[in-house]
Amino acid sequence: MTKFCLNNFAIDDFIISALKEDMYYGDITTECIAQNTKNDFEIFLTTRQDGVLCGKDVFVRVFELLGKDKVEIEFYFEDGDIIKKGDKIAKIKGDVRTILEGERLALNFVQKMSGIATYTRKFYDIIKKYETRIVDTRKNTPNFRLFEKYAVKVGGNYLHRFNLSDCVMLKDNHIAFLGGSITKAVQKVRQNISHAHKIEVECDRIEQVVEALENNVDIIMLDNMDTDTMKKCVEIINKKAIIEASGCVTIDNVESIARTGVDVISTSAIVTKAPTLDLGFDAK
């Protein structure tokens, strides 16, 4: 597994933790049903609605960790492919115990990831004609961030920082702690950070944008501004910093935000509002 974000060493801990949650003391149903049998079992992963497939390698990895070489999985689609209601996505064949123990967890991963990829693709399709990127935020499901970010990429969009150490982001409460002074906040972080870190400042008023510019920050976030104010800020900044729009972004207003000329639109909606894609297993 070599896809962006998803290396085995990075995901195994999460899958193993989920397996422990699900069957720390075993699977009493499967242990009874599959007792004293060596018969192979065959089922199909199918989709019950249209969407974008995501999570193929994570799905496979669940069964590899449960029983290496005991299950054969043949996928008919790749991550990022459009799948249609009724499609057979994959065939799973092999040891009945391994299949039954892993089916729910594997399905949970691929359903959730495909749901995010499907929903974020809708945002991408709306603004793809503009020179604006849509990115995710840190409003992720705890311990599921790696998979959610991968799904955002598969859906066609881009990523914000992975964690708090990626870049400096001076938000309203950081600035409030220093008496509301962006200047003081920027000066303080510059005394401590690496040359490799960018500085982003959250601004909700035009005067804050001007102050951020005066301090030569790398990224200016226009937070919860209306589109007319965003347009004014874009003119003021005039490419002297990366412009990010954020706050209350929805699938209904994302195009009007892109029209303002901002470089980046950050939104939690592509992850937090994404419905799970309806996939299932059919033993036929």
N, C-alpha and C positions, 0 to 999 in steps of 0.2 A: 504494500500500500504506500504510494508515494504522492498522492494528491495533496494539493495545498491544504495545510492545517492538519491533515489526517495521516499521521504516521502511527504505526502500531504502538510504539512506546508511549505516545502521547494519549492514546485513547484506551489502552488496555485497563488502566487503573479505573477509569470511569465505568467501563463495561463490567469489570469484576466487582466493583462496588454495587452496581445494580443487580448483578446475579446474586450477590450475598443477601441483598434486601429481599429478593424474590424467593430464594430457596436455600437460605443458610442452613436449614436443617433437612434439606432434601425436598423432593416433590413426591408426596405420599400417593397422589393419584397415579402418576406415571409409573412409579415403582411397583404398584399393584397391577396396573394394566399390562405393562411390558415385562412382567416377571417371566423368566424362563423362556424367552422368545428371542430368536435371532432374525426374524423376518424384517425385510426392508419396508420402509414406509415412504410413500410419495405424495406430496402435496404441491399446490401451486400458489404463489403469491399473485393476487389479482387486484385490480383497481375497480372501485365502484363509482368513481367520478373522474372527470378530466383533471389533469394537473401536470406538474413537472416532477419527475423522479429525482429523489435525492436520498443518499444514505446507503447506497448499494454496498460499499466496502465495510461499513459499520455493521450492517445486517449480516454479511458473511463472517465477520470477525467474531460475532456472538457465538456462532456454531463452531468456529475453529477453537475458541477458548473452552467450550464445553466438551468437545470431543474431536480432537484433531484427526483428520482423515476418515472420520466416521460418517460424514455427510458430504454429498456432492450437490453443489448449487450452480445452476445454469441460469444466468440472467439474459433476458432478451432485449433489454434496454440499458443505456448508460445514464449516469447522473447528468441531469440537464435536458434529457429527452422529454418531449411531450408524450404523455400517456393518456389514453382515452378510456372512458368507462367501458368495462368488460374485458380490457386487455389482460392477458396473462403476462405478468412481469418477470417471473422466474419460476423455475422448477426446483424443488428441494427433495432430495432422495437419499435414503440411507437409514442409519440406526434410529429406530423409533424413539428410544429413550432420549437421545440427544435432540431430535427434532421437537418432541413434545415439551421438553424442558426449556428450550430456547425460543419457541415460536412467539410467545407473547412479548418478550423483551425485544427481540429482533424487529417485530412489527411496531412496537412503540417507537423505536428509533426512526425507522423509515417513514412511518406515518407523520411524525412531528416534523422531521427534516423536509419531507416532500411538501408538507403544508406551508412551511416558511418559504421554500423555493418557489412554490406556486404563487403565493401572495406577493412576494417581492418582485417576481417577474411582471406582475400587473403594473407596479410602480415604474419599473424599467421601461415597459412598453409605452407608457404615457409620456415620459420625458426624454426618450432616447434621441429625439431630433434636436435637443438643446445641448449646449456645451456645459452641462451640469451633471455632477455625480450625486447619486443617492447613497448614503452610508448609514450603517447601523449605529447604535449607541451602546452604553454599558447597562441599559435596562434589559438584562438577560435573565434567564432562569438560572439560579445558582447551580454550579457544577454542570451546566449544559451549554456554556458559552462557546466552547470549541465547536460543537456540532451546529449551533445556531449561526455562528459566523460562517462556517463552511456552507451552510444552506443559503445564506445571503449571497455568497459568491456564485454558487451554482445557479441561483435565480437571475444573475446578471448584474447585480449591484456591487458596491464596494464596502470597505470596512473602515471604521474609525479605530481608535486605539484599542488594543487587546486588554490592557489593564492600566492601573494607576501609574505605573512606572514608564509607560511608553512616551508620554510627553507631558508638559506642564499645561494644565487647563485651569485657569483662574476663573472660577465661577462666582456668582453673586455673594455667597457666604464667605469665601476666601477674602474677597475685596472688602466686605462689610467688617470683617475682623480687623482690618487695617484702616478703619475709619472711612471706608468708601473710596480710598485712593488707589486707582489703578497704577499710578506711577510708583507708589511705595511697594505695591505687590510685585510689580515687574522687577524693580531694583533688587528686592529681597531674593527672588528666585534666581536672578542672574548671578548672584554671589555664590550660588551653591550648585547649580546644575552643570551637566556636561555640555560641551559645545555641540554635541550631536542631538540634543533635545530641542524641539521647537516649543514656542510659547504661544498658547491660545488664550484669548480673553473673551469672556462672555459680556456682551453689551446689550442693554435694553433701551438705551437712549442715544440720540445722536451725539451729545456732548461726551459720552463715554467712548464712542467710536473715535472721535477726534483725539481724546486723550490716549487711547490705545495706539493710534497712528503715530502720535508724537513720541511714543516709547518704542517704536519700530518693532512691534510684535509680529509674529509670523502669520498668525491666523486670527481673524476677528469673527466671533460668532454673533450674529444678529438674532437675539433671543426674543421670541414672541412679539415680533414687530409685524405691523400690517404691511401689505405689499408696497404701498406708496412710500412709506418710511424706508423700506428696504431699498427701493430704487434710488432714493436720495443718498443713502449710505454707500451704495455701489458707486455713485458718482464721486462722493467724497473720497472714498478709499482709492479709486482709480488705479487698481491693480498693484497697489503698494503692499498689499497683504492678501492672503487667501481669504475669501469671504464665505462663511458658512452660515446658512439659515437653519434655525431650529425652533421647536416649540409648536405644538398643536398642528403638526403636519398630518394631513390625511390624504387618502386616495382621491378625494374630491378637490382639494386645493393645491396639490403638489405641482400641477402644471402652471398655475398662476404664480407660484413662487419661483419656478424655473425661469419664467419670462422676465423676472427682475434682473437677471444677469449674475446671480450669485454663482459661485464655483461649486459649492457643495450644499446639499440638503441632508441634514442628519435627522433621523426619525426612529423612534422605538417601534412605531406602528408595524414596520415590515416584519418584526419578530413577535411583538406582544399581541398584535391584533390578528395574526395569521391563524386561521382555523386548521385543525388537523385534517390531512387528506385521508379520505375513507378508503383504506386498503384492507385486504383480508386474506385469509388462507382458505383454500378449497381443496378438499381431498378427492379431486377428480380432474 
